[in-house]
Amino acid sequence: AQKITQTQPGMFVQEKEAVTLDCTYDTSDQSYGLFWYKQPSSGEMIFLIYQGSYDEQNATEGRYSLNFQKARKSANLVISASQLGDSAMYFCAMTSTGGFKTIFGAGTRLFVKA
Amino acid sequence: GAVVSQHPSWVICKSGTSVKIECRSLDFQATTMFWYRQFPKQSLMLMATSNEGSKATYEQGVEKDKFLINHASLTLSTLTVTSAHPEDSSFYICSAGQTKETQYFGPGTRLLVL
């Protein structure tokens, strides 16, 4: 069975500093996709970054980068130069081979301090 | 990016009534849409996969007779919560994907059953 684990219920970071949100996953599929989403208090799910299991390079999107370590089955999100607007819930998610079905981790709430 | 809308964004109803939530892909066609439920301070839990022109696929533990899903066109899926009870109060989110790498989420519908 597939599973996503986020072990940090909450994280604090000082504005302008970098922060790493942890995510580990478990799957028997050879082909899968890993995602990070941001959910502000409004509830909308905002796509941040995607990493395919066969992608050799770590994905980057602006201030977001995904530290993909396939052998360790980890897909940590790194946010550089944190901003106050980054305060939100962050979910790690995975899709499996052949479809768009997505499972989510428990989430990490990030607090950015001024 | 692609846009997915949901209507209504908020609904309050009496116990025993049925509530219909619409999910629309506004600028792309989606043969598959997904319905999630999110309780306060929890992660998104996949309820069902909505397939255009065929029956929905429900996740284990989700009552198909209670949560009716209809995917009548390539741009519209509806979730009907039948005979709603207070324990059905939750945040319902739909998503639609163009490719495995992209999943677009609707803004969500907050349901409160009194």
Interface residues (C-beta under 8 A of the other chain):
Chain A: G33 F35 Y37 S42 G43 E44 M45 F47 Y50 G52 F91 T95 G99 F100 K101 T102 I103 F104 G105 A106 G107
Chain B: G1 T32 F34 Q38 Q42 S43 L44 M45 L46 T49 F91 I93 S95 G97 K100 E101 T102 Q103 Y104 F105 P107 G108 R110
